[in-house]
Amino acid sequence: MHSTFFAAFFFVLSAYKSDSTQRTSAFTFGVDDKEVNRMDVTATLLSADPIKGDLPIRVVTEPKGNFGIKDTPRMSQDLTFVTGIEGAKSDGTLAKGKVPPTIDGTLGLYNGRVNDYPFDKHEADLYLYFINPKNEEQSIPMSVEFNGAIPGFNVDADIIKEFDDIDNIGIKVTISRSIITKIFAIFIMVAMWFVSITVLVMSLSVLLQNAQ
């Protein structure tokens, strides 16, 4: 009995440690620091709602090199930031002399069935690129840091091959339930089955006794 308890305890402890590692998922895409003139983009997932099909996200941009004014966070030229994020208050305009606004919105989840809980898996696409409205041919390299730390979920991110160059980056985001969430859900299901079977057995036992 004691050995079973300790085994279960260490299993849950190791699962929690693994779950903590999953919650700190961070990915980098695009150019590195060697590209002095670039736009830095930080995309952070805020939560996840598979039932509504929403993946709230916050995107922050910062100009580097000749895109900024004397190493400040203010833009040295007008740019348009295209993200494909739904419901964002900002229209993506990065005005010269201004600090780029934070973009809050949602990504749409697809390819998932909530009825498969806790083994459901969902996907979302994030597309990022900059445009100079006065010179659309201008190359605008970017570095993207993607943070996917959502309690209760495992987050993975990978590049979309059709959008993989220094000026255009597409990121496919995949979310699934964390190990702890799966263990808890399975435990609840097993407990409900156990209670149901126990009640059924007791009811049959009472009926058989009354029949005698």
C-alpha positions as CSV (number, residue, x, y, z in Angstrom):
1,M,0.0,0.0,0.0
2,H,2.8,2.4,1.0
3,S,4.9,1.6,-2.0
4,T,1.9,2.2,-4.3
5,F,1.3,5.6,-2.6
6,F,5.0,6.7,-3.0
7,A,5.0,5.5,-6.6
8,A,1.9,7.6,-7.4
9,F,3.4,10.5,-5.5
10,F,6.7,10.5,-7.5
11,F,4.8,10.0,-10.7
12,V,2.6,13.1,-10.1
13,L,5.8,15.0,-9.0
14,S,7.6,14.1,-12.2
15,A,4.5,14.9,-14.3
16,Y,4.2,18.3,-12.6
17,K,7.9,19.0,-13.4
18,S,7.3,18.1,-17.0
19,D,4.2,20.2,-17.1
20,S,6.2,23.2,-15.7
21,T,8.7,22.8,-18.5
22,Q,5.9,22.7,-21.1
23,R,4.4,25.9,-19.7
24,T,7.6,27.9,-20.3
25,S,7.7,27.2,-24.0
26,A,9.7,29.8,-25.9
27,F,10.6,29.8,-29.6
28,T,12.7,32.2,-31.8
29,F,12.3,32.7,-35.6
30,G,13.7,35.0,-38.2
31,V,17.1,36.8,-38.2
32,D,19.4,36.9,-35.2
33,D,21.3,39.8,-33.6
34,K,23.9,39.8,-36.4
35,E,21.3,41.6,-38.5
36,V,21.6,45.1,-36.9
37,N,18.8,46.7,-38.9
38,R,15.7,44.8,-38.1
39,M,12.3,44.8,-36.3
40,D,12.1,42.8,-33.1
41,V,8.7,41.1,-32.5
42,T,7.6,39.5,-29.3
43,A,4.4,37.5,-29.5
44,T,3.0,36.2,-26.2
45,L,-0.1,33.9,-25.8
46,L,-2.3,35.2,-23.0
47,S,-4.7,32.3,-22.6
48,A,-6.6,29.7,-24.6
49,D,-10.4,29.0,-25.1
50,P,-10.9,25.9,-27.3
51,I,-14.7,26.1,-26.7
52,K,-14.9,29.5,-28.3
53,G,-12.0,28.7,-30.7
54,D,-10.0,31.7,-29.5
55,L,-6.3,32.1,-28.7
56,P,-5.7,35.5,-27.2
57,I,-2.3,36.9,-28.1
58,R,-0.3,40.1,-27.4
59,V,2.3,41.3,-29.9
60,V,5.0,43.9,-29.2
61,T,7.4,45.4,-31.7
62,E,10.6,47.3,-31.3
63,P,12.8,48.9,-34.0
64,K,16.5,48.2,-34.2
65,G,19.3,49.8,-36.1
66,N,18.2,52.3,-38.8
67,F,14.5,51.5,-38.1
68,G,14.7,53.3,-34.8
69,I,15.7,56.8,-33.9
70,K,19.1,56.9,-32.2
71,D,18.7,53.5,-30.5
72,T,15.3,54.5,-29.0
73,P,12.1,52.5,-29.3
74,R,10.7,55.2,-31.6
75,M,10.3,54.6,-35.3
76,S,12.5,56.4,-37.8
77,Q,10.0,55.8,-40.7
78,D,6.4,54.9,-41.3
79,L,5.7,51.2,-41.5
80,T,2.6,49.0,-41.6
81,F,2.7,45.8,-39.5
82,V,0.5,43.0,-40.9
83,T,-0.3,40.2,-38.4
84,G,-3.7,38.6,-39.3
85,I,-4.7,38.9,-35.6
86,E,-8.5,39.3,-35.2
87,G,-10.1,42.0,-33.1
88,A,-6.9,44.1,-32.6
89,K,-7.6,47.7,-31.7
90,S,-4.4,48.8,-33.5
91,D,-4.6,48.8,-37.3
92,G,-0.9,48.0,-37.5
93,T,0.3,51.5,-38.4
94,L,3.8,52.2,-37.0
95,A,4.2,56.0,-37.2
96,K,7.5,57.8,-37.6
97,G,8.7,59.3,-34.3
98,K,6.3,57.2,-32.3
99,V,6.7,54.1,-30.2
100,P,5.0,51.1,-31.9
101,P,1.6,50.3,-30.2
102,T,1.0,47.0,-28.5
103,I,-1.3,44.7,-30.5
104,D,-3.9,42.7,-28.5
105,G,-6.2,40.3,-30.3
106,T,-7.0,36.7,-31.0
107,L,-6.0,33.9,-33.3
108,G,-8.7,31.5,-34.5
109,L,-8.3,27.9,-33.5
110,Y,-9.1,25.1,-35.9
111,N,-8.5,21.3,-36.5
112,G,-9.7,20.5,-33.0
113,R,-12.6,18.8,-31.3
114,V,-13.4,19.9,-27.8
115,N,-15.4,16.6,-27.4
116,D,-12.1,14.8,-27.4
117,Y,-11.1,16.4,-24.1
118,P,-8.6,15.9,-22.5
119,F,-6.9,14.5,-25.7
120,D,-8.0,17.4,-28.0
121,K,-5.5,19.2,-30.0
122,H,-6.0,22.6,-31.7
123,E,-4.0,24.7,-34.2
124,A,-3.7,28.4,-35.1
125,D,-1.7,30.4,-37.7
126,L,0.2,33.6,-37.0
127,Y,1.5,35.6,-40.0
128,L,3.9,38.5,-39.6
129,Y,5.4,41.0,-42.0
130,F,6.1,44.7,-42.4
131,I,5.4,47.0,-45.3
132,N,6.8,50.4,-46.1
133,P,3.8,52.2,-47.6
134,K,6.2,54.5,-49.6
135,N,8.4,51.7,-50.8
136,E,6.7,48.3,-50.8
137,E,9.9,46.7,-52.3
138,Q,11.9,47.5,-49.2
139,S,13.3,44.5,-47.3
140,I,12.3,44.7,-43.6
141,P,14.0,41.8,-41.7
142,M,12.5,40.7,-38.4
143,S,13.4,38.7,-35.4
144,V,10.5,36.9,-33.7
145,E,10.3,35.6,-30.1
146,F,7.2,33.5,-29.5
147,N,6.2,32.8,-25.9
148,G,3.6,30.1,-25.3
149,A,3.2,29.8,-21.5
150,I,-0.5,28.9,-20.8
151,P,-1.3,27.0,-17.6
152,G,-3.0,23.7,-18.3
153,F,-1.8,23.5,-21.9
154,N,1.2,22.3,-23.8
155,V,2.2,24.8,-26.6
156,D,4.3,24.1,-29.6
157,A,5.2,26.4,-32.5
158,D,6.8,25.7,-35.8
159,I,7.6,27.7,-38.9
160,I,5.2,27.5,-41.9
161,K,7.5,26.7,-44.8
162,E,5.6,28.8,-47.3
163,F,6.2,31.8,-45.1
164,D,9.8,31.4,-44.1
165,D,12.2,34.3,-45.0
166,I,13.6,37.4,-43.3
167,D,10.7,39.5,-44.4
168,N,7.7,37.2,-44.1
169,I,7.2,34.7,-41.2
170,G,4.4,32.3,-40.6
171,I,4.1,30.4,-37.4
172,K,1.8,27.4,-36.8
173,V,0.8,27.2,-33.2
174,T,-0.4,23.8,-31.7
175,I,-2.0,23.5,-28.3
176,S,-2.9,20.4,-26.4
177,R,-3.8,19.6,-22.8
178,S,-0.9,19.4,-20.3
179,I,0.1,16.2,-18.6
180,I,-1.3,17.3,-15.3
181,T,-4.6,18.2,-16.9
182,K,-4.8,14.8,-18.6
183,I,-4.0,13.0,-15.4
184,F,-6.6,14.9,-13.4
185,A,-9.3,14.4,-16.1
186,I,-8.6,10.7,-16.3
187,F,-8.6,10.4,-12.5
188,I,-12.1,12.1,-12.4
189,M,-13.4,9.8,-15.1
190,V,-12.1,6.6,-13.3
191,A,-13.5,7.9,-10.0
192,M,-16.9,8.4,-11.6
193,W,-16.8,4.9,-13.2
194,F,-15.8,3.4,-9.8
195,V,-18.7,5.2,-8.0
196,S,-21.2,4.2,-10.6
197,I,-20.1,0.6,-10.6
198,T,-20.2,0.6,-6.7
199,V,-23.7,2.0,-6.7
200,L,-24.8,-0.5,-9.3
201,V,-23.4,-3.4,-7.4
202,M,-25.0,-2.2,-4.1
203,S,-28.3,-1.8,-5.8
204,L,-28.2,-5.3,-7.3
205,S,-27.2,-6.7,-4.0
206,V,-30.2,-5.1,-2.3
207,L,-32.5,-6.3,-5.0
208,L,-31.2,-9.9,-4.7
209,Q,-31.6,-9.8,-0.9
210,N,-35.2,-8.6,-1.2
211,A,-35.9,-11.3,-3.8
212,Q,-34.8,-14.0,-1.4
